[in-house]
Amino acid sequence: MKKFNIEAADSQGLGHSYTIKPLKNECYQIFDEQHVRVATIEIDDEDPSHCRQSLDCRVDLFLLNAIRDGILLHDGVLVK
């Protein structure tokens, strides 16, 4: 699976760019603009609006949800 980039806004409306590295089983590693891993999430197959985050998460829940939505849009699961 290839890495891809998304943009997501934080709770203050500031946009950020993230590199997403797909793993297996709907797991994704999230890297910030400095290529530092800020989170690893697993998206629930049965309900894509839910995701499990790893203990290494360095972003707030609002931003994590925006990143999740960006991943789902990229994968064609979420249509806005």
N, C-alpha and C positions, 0 to 999 in steps of 0.2 A: 504494500500500500504506500502511496506517495504522500509526502507532506503537502499541506496546503495552507494558505494564509486567509485569515478572516479579520474583519474589523468589528470591534464591539465598543459600546459607550459605557462608561461607568455611571454611578448614581448622580454624578454632577454634570453629566452630558458630555464629558471629554472622551473623544475617540482614541482607541488604542489598537495597534496592530498585533496580532498573535499568529504564531506558526503552530499548526496542529499536526501532530504525528500520530496517525492511526496505529493502534496496536490490534490485537485480536479481541473478539468477543465484545464489540462495541466500546472498547476502552480507548481513550485518547490522552496523550500527553500534550500539555499546553505550555508553550514557550513565549516569553515576552519579547520586546523589541531588541533586548540585549542578549537574546538566545539563552536566557535563564529559565529553567523549568519552574513554572509557578503553580502547576496543579496537574493532577491526573484524575480523569473522571471516567465513569462507566455509565453509559446511557441505558436505561431500562428498555428492553425490546418491546415489552407489552404496553408501556406507557412512556413515550419519549419525553413527556414533560417532567419526568422524574430522572434524577441521576444521583449516583453515589460518588462522593468526592474522596480523594485520598487524604491522608494525614498531612501531606506536604502542601496543601492548598494555601496560597499566599494572596488570594483575591477574595473580596467580599462576596456574599451570596448574590447580590444584585448583578455584579459583573460576571460571576460564574454562570448565572442563568442566561445572560446576554451572549456569552461565549457558547453555551450549549445550543442556543437558538441558531447561532451562526453555523455551528457544525451541522445541525439538522437541515438548515437551508442548503448548505453545500452538498449534503448527502441526498437531498431531494425528499426528505421525510416531512419537513415543515414547509408549508406553502403560505406565504403572506401576501 
